[in-house]
Amino acid sequence: MTASGQNPVYGFAARRPLHVLAAVAAATLAIVYAVQHLGGLEPCQLCLYQRWPWWAVLAIAGIALWPKTGRRVQRAATGLCGAILLAGAALAVFHAGVEQGWWQGLASCGGGTVPGSLAEMQEMMNRPIVRCDQPAWTLFGVSMAGYNALLSLVTGAWAVRVAADG
């Protein structure tokens, strides 16, 4: 806390929301790719879909941070990033629900897609089947989809609030 009673971390985050969003998106993507390529955990189809909102936020924040971008555009970009992350949270909640058996996943979850050619079928046979309804990793009973839902919800709600406060 500073002498004025304001938390300096929140103050920076509120003044530079696009920097925070870009950093959180980059860190999230770095972690999931490290888990995949260094940790050996293959993602399922829903896991791959959950990366899209983070890539979109990283791209939008990067573009909006361009030096000549006006304050109104940056505020709109912050709100858009928040909305995208809230949609990403919904997708992550859907995935967590599939893992918990609360509802059924997509047809593409578990390798149930029909190959379009012989080469595609051979590629599918050489690839491990990663099911969406079986979490590859959990911590305290929460899967990566659950943690993504929480991170996306908190970050998205924060971004929407900061954009609305202007």
N, C-alpha and C positions, 0 to 999 in steps of 0.2 A: 504494500500500500504506500502511496505517496502522501505528502502532507495534506493534499486536498481530499484524501480518502478514496481516490480512484485507483483501481488495480492497473498498473502500467501494462500488463500483458493484454488485458481486455481493451485498454485504450488503443494500443497498437493495432490489435485485431479489428477494432471498429473503424479505425482510420484507414487501414489497408486491407480490406476484406478480400480483394482479389489476390493479393499476395498470399494470404492465409489459405484461400481456396486452392490456389495453384500448388502450394507446398503440401497441403493435405492430400490432394489428388496425386501428386507425384510420389509422395511417400507410400500411399496406399497401393499404387500400381507397382512401385519398386518391391514392396513386400510380397504381393501376390506372384509376381514374376520370379522372385527369389525362391519362394516356397515351391513354385512349379519346377524351375530349372535347377536350383541348387538342392532343394529338399526332396525332389522326386515325387511330389504329389501332383498327379495329373488332374486337371480341372474337368468337371462335367460340363454339359452344354449350358446349364443355368449359371454356373460359375463364370463361364466366358461371357454370357450376356450381362452379368453384373459388372463387368469391367467397362462396358460402353459408357455409362454415365460418368465415370471417373475420367475417361479420355475426353469426353465432351466438355466437362468442367475445366480440365487442363487446357484444352484448345480455346474455349471461350475466355477464360481468365487471361491466357497469354495474349490473345488478340486485343482484349479490352485494356491491357496494361501498356499497349503501344503508346509512346510518348505524346502523340497529338490527340489522344482520345479524351473527349470531354467528360466532365463529372456526371452528367445525366446518362451518358452511354455506359459509364462504369457502374453507376447505380443500377441501371437496367440489366447489365450483364451479371451483377451480383445476384439480383432477384432471379434471373433465368437460371443461373447455376444452382441456386437454392431449390428451385422447382424441379430441375433435373435430378438433383440428389434426393428429393422427396420421392420422385418416381422410382429412382434406384432403390430407395428403402423399401418401397412396396414390392419390387421385384425380389429383393433379398428376403423379405418376410414370406413371400410366396415360396421361395426356395427352402427356407427354414421349415415351413409347413409341410412341404413335400418330404423333407428329411425326417420329420416327426410323424409322418403318416397321417396328417390331418386332412390332406387332400392329395389327389393324383397329380403327377407331374406331366410334362409335355410328352408328346409321342417321341420326340428326339432324345429324351432322357433314357439312357441305357442302351443305346445302339439300335433302337428299333426302326431306323430309317432304311428305306429300300435303296440299294445302290443303282445308279443310272447306267453303269457300264461294268464290264468285267474288270477293268483296271481299278475302278472305284471299289469294287467288291474285294479285290485282293488287298487294297490299301486298308480297308475296314478290318479284314481278317488279321492283319499284322499289327493293328492298333489295339491297345488294351481297352476293354469296355469299362467306362466310368459311369456309374449309375448316379443319378441325381438324388435318389432317395436314401443313399448311404453316405453319411459325412466321412470324408477322408481323414479329418482331424477335428478334435474337440478340446476345449479347455474349460474346466468346471461345467461340463455338460453342454456347452454352447459351441456350435460349429462356426466355421468361418463365415457362412451365410448369416448366422445370427449376429456375429460381431460386425459384419458389413451393414446389416440392417440398422444396428445401433449407431454406428459411425455416420452412415448416410442420413439417418433421421436427425441426429443432433446437429451435424454440419449443415444440412439443408435448412432446417428450421432456423438456425442461427443466421444463415445467409439471407433468408427471406426477411427476418426481423431487422437485420442491419440495413437491407435495401429499403424496407418500409420506413425506418427511422430517418434515412437519408442523411 
